[in-house]
Every structure is written in C-alpha cells, then in structure tokens.
C-alpha cells in the first residue's frame, strides 16, 4: 500500500504551479498547499492501516495485492455498500470538506473500465488503453483529478469558433507516438495535489468541435502542463485555531494550461469523437459511480453541519426553545432525506450485464435539490447561531495578553464552556459558514452538479414516466369515463 509519506514525497516532482506571481518550488512545503497535502496523506495512511484492511481494500484481480475499494467494479449491492463505507471513512477524516479526494475520479475510471466495449466502438486499442490505465491507477494507488469544463471565455460560441481555436484544450497535432494538446480547461479541483490530470469535456460539444472531443490522462508534471490555482485560502489562514478548516482542507481549484503537451497513444481513451465524449458519462456507470462518492461526501458534510449547529445551541443554551427545536428538526429532516437517497442509490441500483449501476434517478434527484437546499440549510444555521459568530475575540493571540485575557475569560464564556473553548467552537463554525473557505463551499455545492437546470433535465430524462403515465391511462379507463 502507498503510504502518506510516499505520497508526499512524490509531489515534489517539478510540477508547474504558480501562486502570487511566483512558481511554487514544492507544494508539500508551501503554506498554500502544505496542510491540505498532509490531509490527503492522512487518507493514504487510513487506507493502508492493516486494521482497516477489510473496510478500505479489496484484492487486485491482477496482482492479488490490496488496493482501494474506490477501484472496485461493483457486481452486487454488497459491493456498492463496501464502496460507500470506504468513501465514508475518508469523508469523515476530512469532515466532508474535500470534494475531490482520490476516490472521486477513481469512481469515473472504474465506471469506464466496467464497460470497455463503449470505448472499443472507436477501435479496440482505445478500450485496451483504458483498461490498462485503470489497472495502473488501481494497482499503484494513483490520485487523479480532472479538468472537464471549458473556460468561461465566450460561452455564446462553440469551442471551434472561439477567437483563437487553441483557447480550449484540444488536439493541435497528431504524431506516430501520440497527440499534442494545447489550450486551457478547468476546474481541476485538487489538481495541485494529484498525480495525474484526466482531461475530457462534460459540456455539450457541436459538430466542428472534434478537436476538443477527447478523453485522456497526463501526469501533473508533464512538460507543458501549468496549473494556475485560485486564491489559496490556506495562505491567509495564519493559525489553525482561528482557521481550523481553511488551514487544513483547502484542496484548491485550478485552471490547467496545456502548452503543446505530448500525450502518448496509450494514455488516449477517446480521440476526436463527439458521440463517445458525450456517452462516456452516461452509457457507462462512470457518472453515477463518481457522484455516488460525492453524495457520500456531501452527506458526511451535512452531518458535520448538524453537529456544529447542535453544539452551538447547546453552548448558547437555546436548545430547549420550541422555535429552535423546530428549525433543527427541519434541518434534520433534510439531512435525513439526503441520507435516505444515498442509501437508495444502492437498494434501487440495477444490474446491467453483470455490473451494478448506482440508481441514477435517486442520484440526480439528490443533486438537483442539493443546489437549492444547501443554501437554505446554511441560512437556517445562521439564524440559529445569531450573533455568536460576531461577538468574538480578534484572534487566539488575545488569550496570551495578560491585560485582556482575564476580561475575555470573564465575559466571553458561556454557561457550559470556558471562553477559549467557546471561541474554538465558534471559529470552527465560522470557518464552515462565513470565511472565504466557507463561502467557496457554498458556491461549490450550489453548482456541484453543473447548472441546476441541467441536473433537473437529467432527472426528467431518467424518471419512470412509463409507469407514471400508465397509472393515468388506467384511471382514464375507469367505468364511466368513456
């Protein structure tokens, strides 16, 4: 098993990452990424722990060695449950705050490898490439991230009609040894911390966009690859007491720039094929397996939110008030609905050609409501905690000042907690709710599945209208209606 220490050493590989106008020499020591890298390393150590062997691993069909359950192709409902318990262990270690942990893109490639025949429709070599790369990642505990969304340069035009056809990541040259890719793609969450970048496109492509209709993988440190992360929140989280979450779990989101990057043919799985680029997500269980992990992570995050809200009202002393209990009950109802839908991914999952697919209708229904209910739940928490997140010492340093510390201890405690413990709880809550890190998470969950309208269209396409309309037809045939 790959250890956390081995993972951290592997990141110092010459990758091109730029922050605040400077190239990062080593992401494992840079304050913008250091603690997040340690958080990922902890996931490796959890998976490698012999005491967790049954929960976290299964035996590789190729080597017989233990590998992450994230790579297990589910053949039964028990297999999918095992995948959920694996991802739940990792999600709980990050409180559901690292959305692109290594098990996420693993789910997509597992879904691809479950239906290699789809890739073979363009040539058997592409299916062989895909299966071989899946086995390589599985057996070497690889962390892959993905960049599958085109840049927001001019969404009124398709990729090939942009002002410069090399703005979007696409093929610019074909060679005997591979293809050459140039352009940009986003959002690459976790890209700075990963081993490989999966490049494809989940947005609809049009005839003429063939150069951008690909599915391939490149090492993060490949010549010509540059990552430009958004503002790293950890960089400005100057201590773990005041920023307990920002300092540890900011996985970062990046633009990925490809500048004449050579991709060997063995790492190309779809090549200039509009139909397959679309079908890879939905004619394999890739989208449902990857997002099954995402919903495990989200439900864990909601449990964490509920725990924060409960501890805060206990601290305030408002838990016995009927309005507070009603608001908490509504929150608990929504969280329980999400958890029930997560379990329904398994219980309602169909088996197709020997592969179990998580139930797409319950998955897409949950994702459709996630964008609407997440903001509503956060607003309820804000109302419950009221001014407690505002009336706080300026920083942990105040507790070390003998002039002000006694005043803080006297007046800023609660009925159940001393001042420093109370402040630690509120700092945790505020980092979840209101800091830049918290605000990014609110935006992230709102658009997690893409534009809410597109997710709702997926629900529409997958709902069992045949059964629903049959009931209407049955009713219309009741005596006296004709």
Residue pairs with C-beta under 8 A, 6 or more apart in sequence:
1 44
1 47
1 48
1 57
1 66
1 141
2 44
2 48
2 140
2 141
3 44
3 45
3 48
4 38
4 40
4 41
4 42
4 43
4 44
4 45
4 48
5 41
6 44
7 40
7 41
7 44
7 143
8 28
8 37
8 38
8 41
10 195
11 26
11 27
11 28
11 37
11 193
12 26
12 27
12 28
13 220
13 221
14 221
15 27
15 192
15 220
15 221
15 225
15 227
16 23
16 221
16 225
16 226
16 227
17 23
17 24
17 27
17 33
17 192
17 226
17 227
17 229
17 254
18 24
18 226
18 227
18 228
18 229
19 30
19 32
19 229
19 232
19 235
20 235
24 30
24 32
24 33
27 33
27 34
27 37
27 192
27 193
28 34
28 37
31 234
31 235
32 229
32 232
32 234
32 235
32 252
33 192
33 193
33 232
33 234
33 252
34 234
35 234
35 240
35 247
35 248
36 98
36 193
36 234
36 248
36 249
36 250
36 251
36 252
37 193
38 248
39 93
39 94
39 98
39 248
39 249
40 98
40 101
40 102
40 143
40 193
40 251
42 93
43 90
43 93
43 94
43 101
43 102
44 141
46 52
46 56
46 89
46 90
46 93
47 56
47 57
47 68
47 86
47 90
47 141
49 56
52 89
53 66
55 69
55 82
55 85
55 86
55 89
56 68
56 69
56 86
56 89
57 66
57 67
57 68
57 69
58 66
58 67
58 69
58 72
58 82
59 65
59 66
59 67
60 66
60 67
60 135
60 138
60 139
62 135
62 139
63 139
65 139
67 138
67 139
67 141
68 86
68 102
68 103
68 106
68 138
68 141
69 82
69 83
69 85
69 86
70 83
70 86
70 87
70 102
70 103
70 106
70 107
70 110
70 293
71 106
71 109
71 110
71 134
71 137
71 138
72 79
72 82
72 83
72 110
73 79
73 110
73 113
73 114
73 355
74 80
74 83
74 289
74 349
74 355
74 356
75 351
75 354
75 355
75 356
76 351
76 356
77 346
77 347
77 349
77 356
79 356
80 292
80 345
80 346
80 349
80 356
80 358
81 346
83 107
83 289
83 292
83 293
84 292
84 296
84 342
84 346
86 103
87 101
87 103
87 292
87 293
87 296
87 297
88 296
88 300
90 101
90 103
91 101
91 296
91 297
91 300
91 301
92 300
94 101
94 249
95 245
95 249
95 300
95 301
95 304
96 297
96 298
96 299
96 300
96 301
96 302
96 303
96 304
97 245
97 249
97 301
97 304
97 441
98 190
98 249
98 251
98 297
99 189
99 251
99 294
99 297
99 444
99 448
100 145
100 189
100 190
100 251
101 190
101 251
101 297
102 141
102 142
102 143
102 144
102 194
103 293
104 190
104 290
104 293
104 294
104 297
105 144
105 145
105 146
105 198
105 290
106 137
106 138
106 144
106 293
107 286
107 289
107 290
107 291
107 292
107 293
108 146
108 198
108 286
108 287
108 289
108 290
109 130
109 133
109 134
109 137
109 144
109 198
109 286
110 134
110 286
110 289
111 284
111 285
111 286
111 287
111 288
111 289
111 290
112 118
112 119
112 130
112 134
112 269
112 280
112 284
112 286
113 130
113 131
113 134
113 135
114 284
114 285
114 355
115 283
115 284
115 285
115 353
115 355
116 127
116 130
116 131
117 127
118 127
118 276
118 279
118 280
118 283
118 284
119 126
119 127
119 129
119 130
119 269
119 270
119 276
119 280
120 126
120 127
121 276
122 270
122 271
122 273
122 276
125 265
126 268
126 269
126 270
126 271
129 265
129 266
129 267
129 268
129 269
130 269
132 266
133 217
133 266
133 267
133 269
136 142
137 144
137 196
142 195
142 196
143 190
143 193
143 194
143 195
143 196
144 194
144 195
144 196
144 197
144 198
144 217
145 188
145 189
145 190
145 191
145 193
145 194
145 196
145 197
145 198
146 188
146 197
146 198
146 199
146 200
147 169
147 185
147 186
147 187
147 188
147 191
147 197
147 198
147 199
147 254
147 256
148 185
148 198
148 199
148 200
148 201
148 202
149 185
149 186
149 187
149 201
149 202
149 203
150 159
150 168
150 169
150 185
150 186
150 201
150 203
150 212
151 167
151 168
151 184
151 185
151 186
151 255
152 186
153 162
153 163
153 167
153 168
154 162
154 163
158 205
158 206
158 208
158 209
159 165
159 168
159 170
159 205
159 206
159 209
159 211
159 212
160 206
160 208
160 209
160 211
160 212
161 208
162 168
165 211
166 172
166 182
166 183
167 183
167 184
168 183
168 184
168 185
168 212
169 181
169 182
169 183
169 184
169 185
169 199
169 212
169 256
169 258
170 181
170 182
170 183
170 211
170 212
170 214
171 179
171 180
171 181
171 211
171 212
171 214
171 271
171 272
172 180
172 181
172 182
172 211
172 260
173 179
173 180
173 260
174 180
175 262
177 262
177 264
177 265
178 262
178 263
178 264
178 265
178 267
178 268
179 214
179 216
179 262
179 263
179 265
179 268
179 271
180 260
180 261
180 262
180 263
181 199
181 214
181 216
181 218
181 258
181 260
181 261
181 263
182 258
182 259
182 260
182 261
183 212
183 257
183 258
184 255
184 256
184 257
184 258
185 199
185 201
185 255
185 256
185 258
186 253
186 254
186 255
186 256
187 253
187 254
188 197
188 227
188 253
188 254
188 255
188 256
189 251
189 252
189 253
189 254
190 251
190 252
191 197
191 220
191 227
191 229
191 252
191 253
191 254
191 256
192 220
192 227
192 229
192 252
192 254
193 251
193 252
194 220
195 219
195 220
196 217
196 218
196 219
196 220
197 217
197 218
197 219
197 220
197 225
197 256
198 215
198 216
198 217
199 214
199 215
199 216
199 217
199 218
199 256
199 258
200 214
200 215
200 216
200 270
200 277
200 280
201 212
201 213
201 214
201 277
202 281
202 450
204 278
205 212
205 213
205 274
205 277
205 278
206 274
207 274
209 274
210 272
210 273
210 274
211 272
213 270
213 272
213 273
213 274
213 276
213 277
214 268
214 270
214 271
214 272
214 273
214 277
215 268
215 269
215 270
215 276
215 277
215 280
216 263
216 267
216 268
216 269
216 270
217 263
217 267
217 269
218 225
218 258
218 261
218 263
218 267
219 225
220 227
222 261
222 262
223 261
223 262
224 258
224 259
224 260
224 261
224 262
225 256
225 257
225 258
225 259
225 261
226 256
226 257
226 259
227 254
227 255
227 256
227 257
228 254
228 255
228 257
229 252
229 253
229 254
230 252
230 253
230 254
231 436
232 250
232 252
233 243
233 246
233 250
233 435
233 436
233 437
233 440
234 243
234 246
234 247
234 248
234 250
236 246
236 436
237 243
237 246
237 247
237 250
237 437
239 247
239 395
239 396
240 247
240 248
241 395
241 396
241 424
241 427
242 395
242 396
242 427
243 427
243 431
243 435
243 437
244 424
244 427
244 428
244 431
245 428
245 431
245 432
245 435
245 437
245 438
246 431
246 435
246 436
246 437
249 437
250 437
270 276
270 277
270 280
280 286
281 287
285 355
285 356
285 357
285 358
287 360
288 345
288 357
288 358
288 359
288 360
288 363
289 357
289 358
291 358
291 363
291 367
291 449
292 342
292 345
292 358
292 363
294 448
295 338
295 341
295 342
295 345
295 363
295 366
295 367
296 342
298 338
298 370
298 445
298 448
299 335
299 338
299 339
299 342
302 334
302 335
302 338
302 339
302 377
303 335
304 432
305 331
305 335
305 377
305 378
305 381
305 432
306 331
306 332
306 335
308 381
308 428
308 429
308 432
309 328
309 331
309 381
309 384
309 385
310 319
310 328
311 425
312 384
312 385
312 388
312 425
312 426
312 429
313 319
313 324
313 328
313 384
313 385
314 416
315 388
315 414
315 416
315 417
315 422
315 425
316 385
316 386
316 388
316 414
317 414
317 415
317 416
318 324
318 384
319 325
319 328
324 384
327 380
327 383
327 384
328 384
330 380
331 377
331 380
331 381
334 373
334 376
334 377
335 377
338 366
338 370
341 362
341 363
341 365
341 366
342 366
344 359
344 362
345 358
345 359
345 362
345 363
346 358
346 359
347 359
348 359
348 361
348 362
349 356
349 357
349 358
349 359
350 356
350 357
350 359
351 357
360 458
360 462
361 459
361 462
361 463
361 464
364 449
364 455
364 458
364 459
364 462
365 459
367 448
367 449
367 455
367 458
368 449
368 452
368 455
368 456
368 458
368 459
370 445
370 448
370 449
371 445
371 446
371 447
371 448
371 449
371 452
371 455
372 452
374 442
374 445
374 446
375 442
375 446
378 433
378 442
381 433
382 433
385 426
385 429
385 433
388 426
388 429
389 426
389 429
389 430
389 433
389 434
391 412
392 412
392 423
392 426
392 427
392 430
393 399
393 404
393 408
393 412
393 419
393 423
396 423
398 404
398 405
398 408
399 405
399 408
399 419
399 420
399 423
408 419
409 418
409 419
409 420
410 419
411 419
412 419
412 422
412 423
413 419
413 422
414 422
417 425
430 438
431 437
431 438
432 438
432 441
446 452
449 455
475 481
476 482
